Amino acid sequence: MAIYVLENTVQHYAWGSNDALPALLGKENPSGEPWAELWMGAHPRAPSVAVDPSTGARKPLDALIAAAPGATIGADVARRFGGELPFLFKLLSAARPLSVQAHPSKRKAEHGFAREESKGIPIDAAERNYKDPNHKPETVVALTSFEGLCGFRPIEAIVDATRLLAPDDWERLIGRLAVDPCKLELSSFIYMIMSIDGEHKARRLSYARSRSERIVADEPRGSGRSRLFSWVLRLMDEYPNDIGALAPLALNLFELSPGEAINLPPGEPHAYLRGTAAEIMANSDNVLRGGLTSKHVDIPEFISTLGFDSAIIEPLEPTLGDDGFYAYPCGVPDYSLSRAEVSGTLTFGGRPETPEILLCVDGEVSLEAGSGASIELPRGASAFVCADERAYAVSGSGAIYRAGVPV
């Protein structure tokens, strides 16, 4: 089969940046529309087009795989994942905060998909929660400084932030969680806050704004409290009358430097706030939203997906392998992700029968397959390496990411 150049789809969501991805891909954006995500893979909603470098023949990647799964993704991967590429690789650039969201486990996705199918809800309906029966763990690696919310903060920190925001009625809001810091009380608190509606919500948000402004004014600039409540205020500006603006009180606020990463397992609430990153996930489009969006929000279903584990988020550091790539510890069977700084030539022989997508994010490299085909990969270009291509070499000067499937 050999190797293929990939032509990929850009998703133009409202939160995307109008300049970061065009600059990285070397493209013009005369209309100034937001470029939110670049999809690399075989997801049926927007499969990449595989271009044969020798003949110029073009074929959607999902169709190429379906025609010869053993050669393209390997017999073992085809058996384990139903003949499909099990991951979706993306570039993501957020100029505005994304929705507070979570992704389901495999079992929950299967049940939810079957339930909505039985109800006859169209797959593209706005109220549809489950677009497919698959789970969606994710790993995100920062290309620029990258900020977001991920996972529940330690319960003590949630209680302290709520007491600071609502000093007069904090006991009514969070007193039970303060006395009994367990998952059940945390879930009850989160559901209560996210379910506030009507005039009660308007009053709560108005008071939260005035308190947040006071806290930011009183706290030293750059302090943890100042940063947290500054984000509350920014989210209120971006999404007026959305209770999701209070998410920083409960979720960990993180910032990744370029090259740092975090894993997002199923059931982990999160929201990306700002920056550009590479992101890999299981091949799914299931998103359950809890706020900060104009799209469909289903609070009970969102809450039912969450695990309610509390922890401090620590960035993942990659480990240098024998092949010259720094591998990130993703911990899932669907995908692997690594990066390398190429200066000269990296040669890979006797590689396992698994598929790969190579993406150049800086400089320019060339990819030469053992079968003889070669591809130039300037900044922003990507290639698909078939499972039966057992050797290749990458040469030049640049930085590349490699998305694959664990053996």
matplotlib code that plots the C-alpha trace (Angstrom):
import matplotlib.pyplot as plt

x = [0.0, 2.8, 2.2, -0.3, -0.4, -3.5, -5.8, -7.8, -11.0, -11.0, -13.9, -15.1, -16.6, -17.4, -14.7, -11.8, -9.0, -9.0, -5.2, -3.4, -4.3, -4.1, -0.6, 0.4, -1.0, 0.4, -3.1, -4.9, -8.0, -9.3, -12.8, -11.5, -13.7, -12.7, -10.6, -11.2, -10.0, -8.1, -9.3, -6.8, -8.3, -11.2, -14.1, -17.2, -18.2, -15.1, -12.6, -9.3, -8.6, -5.6, -3.5, -1.1, 2.2, 3.1, -0.1, -2.1, -5.1, -7.4, -9.7, -11.3, -9.3, -12.3, -13.0, -9.3, -9.3, -12.7, -11.3, -8.2, -8.3, -5.5, -3.1, -4.0, -4.5, -3.2, -5.1, -4.8, -6.1, -8.9, -10.0, -9.9, -11.6, -14.1, -12.1, -11.9, -9.1, -9.5, -8.3, -8.9, -6.0, -6.6, -5.0, -7.2, -7.0, -9.2, -9.6, -12.7, -13.5, -15.2, -18.1, -17.9, -18.2, -17.5, -17.3, -18.9, -17.4, -17.7, -20.6, -22.5, -21.9, -23.3, -26.4, -27.0, -26.5, -28.9, -31.5, -31.5, -31.5, -34.6, -36.3, -35.7, -33.7, -31.9, -28.1, -27.6, -30.4, -29.5, -30.8, -28.8, -26.3, -24.7, -23.5, -21.9, -21.5, -17.9, -16.1, -13.8, -10.7, -8.5, -4.9, -4.0, -0.4, 0.2, 1.8, 1.5, 0.7, -2.6, -5.2, -8.2, -10.4, -10.1, -11.4, -12.8, -10.6, -9.9, -13.2, -11.6, -10.6, -14.2, -15.6, -13.1, -13.9, -17.6, -17.3, -15.3, -17.8, -20.9, -19.9, -23.5, -25.1, -22.2, -23.5, -26.8, -25.0, -22.1, -22.4, -23.3, -20.2, -18.0, -19.2, -19.2, -16.6, -17.6, -18.6, -22.3, -22.4, -20.1, -22.5, -25.5, -23.7, -22.8, -26.3, -27.9, -25.6, -26.0, -29.8, -30.4, -32.7, -34.8, -34.7, -32.8, -30.0, -29.9, -29.6, -26.9, -24.8, -25.3, -24.0, -21.2, -20.0, -19.9, -18.1, -15.6, -14.9, -14.2, -12.0, -9.9, -9.5, -8.4, -6.1, -2.5, -2.3, -1.3, -2.3, -4.2, -7.4, -7.0, -6.5, -9.5, -12.0, -10.6, -11.6, -15.1, -15.5, -14.2, -16.6, -19.5, -18.5, -18.2, -21.4, -23.9, -26.5, -24.7, -24.2, -21.2, -19.2, -18.9, -17.1, -13.6, -14.9, -15.2, -12.8, -9.0, -7.6, -4.5, -1.9, 0.3, 3.6, 4.5, 5.2, 3.3, 0.2, -2.8, -5.0, -8.8, -10.4, -14.2, -16.3, -13.8, -15.4, -13.3, -13.3, -10.5, -10.1, -7.3, -4.4, -3.3, -2.7, -2.5, -5.2, -5.8, -8.9, -10.8, -12.6, -15.8, -17.8, -19.8, -19.9, -22.1, -22.3, -23.0, -22.7, -20.8, -22.4, -25.3, -25.5, -27.6, -27.2, -28.5, -27.7, -29.0, -27.1, -24.0, -24.0, -24.6, -21.4, -19.1, -16.9, -16.6, -13.1, -11.1, -7.4, -4.8, -3.9, -0.2, 1.1, 2.4, 6.0, 7.0, 9.6, 12.4, 12.2, 14.9, 13.4, 14.1, 10.5, 9.2, 6.2, 3.3, 1.8, -1.8, -2.9, -5.6, -5.7, -7.2, -4.2, -0.6, 1.1, 4.7, 6.8, 10.3, 12.7, 14.3, 17.7, 19.2, 17.6, 15.5, 15.1, 12.4, 12.7, 10.7, 7.9, 4.8, 1.8, -0.1, -1.2, 0.3, -0.4, 2.7, 2.2, 4.9, 4.3, 7.6, 10.3, 10.1, 10.9, 10.7, 9.2, 10.6, 9.0, 10.9, 8.8, 10.3, 7.6, 8.5, 6.6, 7.6, 6.0, 6.3, 4.9, 1.2, 1.3, 0.5, 0.8, -0.8, 1.6, -0.2, 0.3, 2.0, 4.7, 7.2, 10.0, 10.4, 12.8, 12.2, 14.8, 15.3, 14.9, 11.6, 9.3, 6.8, 4.0, 3.2, -0.2, -0.6, -2.1, -0.4, 0.8]
y = [0.0, 2.5, 6.1, 8.8, 12.6, 13.7, 16.5, 17.4, 19.2, 22.4, 22.8, 26.4, 26.6, 30.0, 29.7, 29.2, 31.6, 33.3, 33.4, 30.6, 27.6, 29.4, 30.5, 27.0, 25.5, 28.2, 29.1, 32.4, 33.3, 36.4, 36.1, 36.1, 33.2, 31.1, 28.1, 25.9, 22.4, 20.5, 16.8, 14.1, 10.6, 8.6, 9.8, 9.5, 13.1, 14.5, 11.9, 13.0, 12.4, 10.1, 11.1, 8.7, 10.6, 8.5, 8.7, 11.5, 9.2, 10.4, 8.5, 9.2, 7.6, 5.7, 4.2, 3.3, 1.5, -0.2, -1.6, -3.2, -3.0, -5.6, -3.7, -0.2, -0.5, -4.1, -7.3, -7.0, -3.4, -4.3, -7.1, -5.1, -2.0, -3.4, -2.6, 1.1, 3.5, 3.8, 7.4, 10.9, 13.3, 17.1, 20.5, 22.8, 26.6, 28.4, 32.1, 31.9, 29.4, 26.1, 24.6, 22.8, 19.2, 15.5, 12.4, 9.1, 5.7, 3.0, 1.3, 4.5, 5.5, 2.2, 2.5, 6.1, 5.6, 2.6, 4.6, 7.6, 5.3, 3.5, 6.9, 7.8, 10.9, 11.9, 11.6, 15.3, 16.6, 19.4, 17.6, 14.4, 13.5, 10.4, 10.5, 7.0, 4.1, 4.8, 6.3, 9.4, 9.5, 12.4, 13.6, 17.2, 18.5, 22.3, 23.9, 27.4, 28.4, 26.5, 27.2, 25.2, 23.6, 19.9, 17.7, 18.6, 20.6, 19.2, 19.5, 21.8, 24.2, 24.1, 24.9, 27.8, 29.4, 29.2, 30.7, 33.6, 34.1, 33.9, 34.8, 35.4, 32.1, 29.7, 27.3, 26.9, 26.3, 24.1, 23.4, 19.7, 19.2, 21.0, 18.6, 15.5, 15.9, 12.9, 12.2, 12.1, 15.5, 16.9, 15.6, 17.1, 20.5, 20.5, 19.5, 22.2, 24.9, 23.9, 23.5, 27.1, 28.8, 31.8, 34.8, 32.9, 32.3, 36.0, 37.1, 34.5, 35.6, 39.3, 38.8, 36.5, 39.2, 41.9, 39.6, 38.5, 42.1, 42.9, 39.8, 40.6, 44.2, 43.2, 40.3, 40.7, 40.6, 37.1, 35.4, 32.2, 33.8, 36.7, 34.3, 32.2, 35.0, 36.8, 33.8, 33.8, 37.4, 36.6, 33.7, 35.9, 38.4, 35.6, 33.7, 36.1, 34.5, 31.1, 29.4, 27.6, 30.8, 29.6, 26.4, 27.7, 27.5, 23.7, 22.7, 22.8, 25.7, 24.6, 26.1, 24.0, 25.2, 24.0, 20.3, 19.6, 17.4, 16.2, 13.1, 13.5, 10.1, 9.5, 11.2, 14.1, 17.5, 20.0, 23.2, 24.5, 28.3, 29.6, 28.5, 26.0, 22.3, 18.9, 16.6, 12.9, 10.9, 7.8, 7.9, 9.5, 12.7, 12.2, 15.4, 16.0, 19.7, 21.4, 25.1, 27.9, 27.1, 27.9, 24.2, 21.6, 21.3, 18.2, 18.7, 15.4, 13.4, 15.5, 14.9, 11.2, 10.9, 12.4, 10.4, 13.2, 12.3, 15.2, 15.7, 18.3, 18.3, 17.6, 18.0, 14.9, 14.7, 12.5, 9.9, 9.5, 6.2, 4.2, 5.5, 9.1, 10.0, 11.4, 9.3, 10.6, 8.2, 8.1, 4.9, 3.8, 1.1, 3.3, 5.6, 6.6, 10.0, 11.0, 13.8, 14.3, 17.0, 16.0, 17.2, 14.9, 11.5, 9.2, 5.7, 3.2, -0.4, -3.5, -1.4, -3.1, -3.6, -0.6, 2.7, 6.1, 9.7, 11.9, 15.7, 18.4, 21.4, 23.2, 23.4, 20.9, 17.2, 14.5, 11.0, 8.2, 4.8, 1.5, 0.7, 3.7, 6.4, 9.8, 12.8, 16.3, 17.5, 21.2, 22.9, 21.9, 18.9, 15.3, 11.8, 8.4, 5.4, 2.1, -0.9, -2.9, -0.3, -1.8, 0.8, 4.5, 7.3, 11.0, 13.5, 17.3, 19.8, 20.2, 19.0, 16.2, 14.4, 10.8, 9.4, 5.6, 2.6, 0.8, -2.7]
z = [0.0, 0.9, 2.0, 1.2, 1.4, 3.4, 2.5, 5.6, 6.6, 8.6, 11.0, 11.3, 14.8, 16.3, 19.0, 16.6, 15.9, 12.5, 12.2, 14.1, 12.0, 8.7, 9.7, 10.7, 7.6, 5.3, 4.0, 3.4, 5.3, 3.4, 4.9, 8.5, 9.5, 12.5, 11.9, 14.9, 14.1, 11.4, 11.3, 10.2, 10.1, 8.8, 10.8, 8.5, 9.2, 7.6, 6.4, 5.1, 1.4, 0.8, -2.3, -3.9, -4.3, -7.4, -9.4, -7.8, -7.3, -4.6, -2.3, 1.1, 3.8, 5.3, 1.8, 1.3, 4.7, 4.0, 0.7, 2.3, 6.1, 6.5, 4.4, 5.6, 9.3, 9.9, 10.7, 14.4, 14.5, 12.1, 14.3, 17.5, 16.1, 13.6, 10.5, 11.3, 12.1, 15.9, 16.4, 15.1, 15.1, 15.2, 15.4, 17.5, 18.0, 20.5, 20.5, 22.6, 25.4, 24.4, 26.1, 29.4, 28.3, 28.9, 26.9, 27.7, 28.5, 25.9, 27.7, 28.2, 24.6, 23.4, 25.5, 24.7, 21.0, 21.0, 23.0, 20.7, 17.6, 19.0, 19.5, 15.8, 16.6, 13.4, 13.7, 12.8, 15.1, 17.4, 20.4, 19.7, 22.4, 21.0, 17.4, 17.6, 20.0, 20.9, 23.8, 23.4, 25.6, 24.6, 24.9, 24.2, 23.6, 23.7, 20.6, 22.2, 25.8, 26.3, 29.1, 30.1, 32.8, 33.5, 36.3, 39.7, 42.1, 45.5, 47.4, 50.0, 47.2, 45.8, 49.2, 49.8, 46.4, 47.0, 50.4, 48.9, 46.1, 48.3, 51.9, 53.0, 51.9, 51.3, 54.0, 52.1, 48.8, 49.9, 53.6, 53.1, 50.9, 53.5, 56.2, 54.1, 51.3, 49.2, 45.6, 46.3, 47.9, 45.1, 42.5, 44.3, 44.6, 40.9, 39.8, 42.0, 40.6, 36.9, 37.2, 38.4, 36.0, 35.4, 37.7, 40.3, 37.8, 36.8, 40.4, 41.2, 38.2, 38.9, 42.5, 41.3, 38.9, 41.5, 44.0, 41.3, 40.4, 44.0, 44.5, 41.4, 42.5, 46.0, 45.1, 43.9, 40.1, 39.0, 42.2, 42.0, 43.2, 40.8, 37.9, 38.8, 39.2, 36.2, 34.2, 35.8, 34.6, 31.1, 30.8, 31.9, 29.1, 26.5, 27.5, 29.2, 31.4, 31.3, 34.7, 33.1, 33.7, 37.3, 36.2, 37.4, 41.0, 40.7, 37.9, 37.8, 35.9, 34.0, 31.7, 29.5, 28.0, 24.5, 24.5, 27.7, 27.7, 29.7, 29.3, 29.4, 30.2, 29.7, 32.4, 32.9, 32.7, 30.8, 28.7, 26.6, 27.1, 24.9, 22.7, 20.0, 20.5, 18.9, 20.0, 19.6, 20.6, 20.0, 16.7, 18.1, 18.0, 21.2, 23.2, 26.3, 27.1, 30.4, 29.5, 27.8, 24.4, 22.2, 21.2, 22.9, 26.7, 28.6, 32.2, 33.5, 30.8, 31.3, 35.1, 34.6, 32.6, 35.2, 37.6, 40.3, 41.2, 42.6, 41.9, 41.0, 37.3, 36.5, 33.0, 31.3, 30.3, 27.3, 27.4, 24.8, 23.0, 21.2, 17.9, 18.6, 19.4, 22.7, 23.6, 25.7, 28.2, 26.8, 28.5, 26.1, 23.4, 20.7, 20.1, 20.8, 20.3, 20.1, 18.8, 17.4, 16.5, 13.2, 12.3, 9.8, 9.3, 11.5, 10.1, 11.1, 10.0, 11.0, 12.4, 13.7, 11.4, 12.6, 10.8, 11.5, 10.7, 10.6, 10.9, 10.5, 12.8, 12.2, 9.5, 6.6, 6.4, 3.7, 4.2, 2.2, 2.3, 2.1, -0.9, -2.7, -2.6, -1.1, 0.2, 1.1, 4.4, 4.9, 8.0, 8.4, 6.0, 7.0, 5.7, 6.3, 6.6, 5.9, 8.2, 5.6, 5.0, 7.3, 7.0, 6.3, 6.9, 7.9, 7.0, 7.0, 9.8, 11.6, 14.3, 13.7, 15.6, 15.1, 15.8, 15.9, 17.6, 20.5, 19.7]

ax = plt.figure().add_subplot(projection="3d")
ax.plot(x, y, z, "-o")
ax.set_aspect("equal")
plt.show()
